[in-house]
Amino acid sequence: MALVWTKRERQATYDRGRWSGTQSYLVRDDADAAVSVYTIASGASVYEVFGGGDDGTMATYMRFVSATYSPVGDGMDKIWNVVFSFDSTTGDGAAATAIDVKTETEQGFTAIETSITTNIVDIWRSGSTMTIATNGNAPNDSTDISGTKVDTSGEPISNIQTVINISVRNVIYGRPAYATIAGIVGKRNSAAYTFGSTGNTYACDAGSLVLTGSTTSRIGPNTYEINYQFSHDPYTFHMRQQALRDKDGNVKHEPATSAAVSSTNISHATHVYWVQPFPLTTAFSALSIAYT
């Protein structure tokens, strides 16, 4: 059996920065025998390219996404109308790359989305002379963090802390590793971790990333989407300042000198140290996020 593919129509549309298109064929057997959908689909790969190979430049802007097989009326399954549909590989009409070419529900689809927000935190010290543990592991001996004293009589001031919220949506085959995900929530990365594997990537130093939560949903037969939520603090590694207090819970403070109290000689906390609210770390590679 040898199939004969006859071109009928080809259409391409460019709308709002995206390409889409269709290509249709009449398909029959050269010996005029009945043809099954399986037989047609098995030999369709060469035509699952926009233009069927005759529009090579345009083919790089769109990729094959679906096919419809319809027998022609009164054709007794000997003649079929086949329509291939195509969609943009990129949002701006640029040449296709291996990045971001899967649809939202296709296995292997990965989307990395970020938002930058700020937290208002209390601080007693600031400045470039302030000591910060590079991995966010606060010293067990409550070492003073130095820096410029900015509190007043032991009362902290508010400061903006920049936090990058990262969301990763990943479509996988088979059920997610629920126990693995649950075991990582609320922990920091024990080693440097990078989002993405090709093109633009986003790297996070050890100790700067926290998995804050995850949701999973079934979107198809044995196909699941996992939505991971991360918080990245590349500056203080999620640590918080804490001032030393006396037995009654009052911050220990004293003026800079014995001179009269003034705007330049006010009382400050005597000792400030870091506290890490997420002391546990683990390997985020165990999440097995699949990047395309």
C-alpha positions, 0 to 999 in steps of 0.5 A: 500500500502506497499513500498519495497525498494531494495538497488542498489548502494552506493558511497562515495567520499572524495575530497579536505577535503569534503565528498559527496555521493549517494545512489540508490534504486529500489522502488515498491509496494508489491502488484504490483500497480502503485506508485506516486512520492508523495507516495515514497517521503512521505515514504523516510525519513528513507532512506534520511540518507547515508547508509539508517541506515546501515552505521551509522558512515559514515552517520555523515559525510554527510547530505541529500541534494537532491533526484531524482525519475525516473520510470524504463522504461516499468515499467508502474510507478510500479518500480522507481529508487530513487537516494539520494545525500549527501554532507559534513556537515563539511569541514574537515570530522569531525563529523557533528554539528548543525553549518554550515550545510546548503547550500548557498541558503537554507533558514536559511543559515547564513555566518559570514565573517570578514576582519581586515583592518586599517584606517590612522587617525590624532591624537594629543594624544596617550598612556594609560593615554588617556581618552576614553568613553567606549560606544563611546558617546563623552562628550558634553562639549568637555572634554580634553582627556589627554594622551601623546602629540604627535603633533608638533605645533598643527599639528597632526601625522598619526596613524593606527586605527584597524577596523574589517569589518564584513559581514553577509549573511543571507537567509530568507523566505519572503521579507526583512524588508527594512525600518528597515534595512535603519533605522539602517544604519549609527548608532551604537549599543545601547547595546552589540551585538553578532554575532552567537548563537552557537559554535564560536561567536563574541561579540561587546560592546555597541557603537562599531559597525556600520551598514555601508550598506546592499544589498538584492537579490531574490534567489528563490521563496519567498527566499531572501539573505541579505548581511549586512556590519558592521564596528567594532572598539573595541578600540576608538568606531569610535571616532575621535580626534579634536583639539581646534581651534581659530576663524580663524581655527588655532589649539591653541598650546603652548610649554610645558615650557617657556624654549627655543624651542627644540626637548623636548620643542616643541609646542603642541595643548592645548586642544584635545577632541573626536568627534563621527561621528556616534552619533545615536544609536539603537538596532541591534536586530531589524535586526532579523538575523537568526542564525542556 
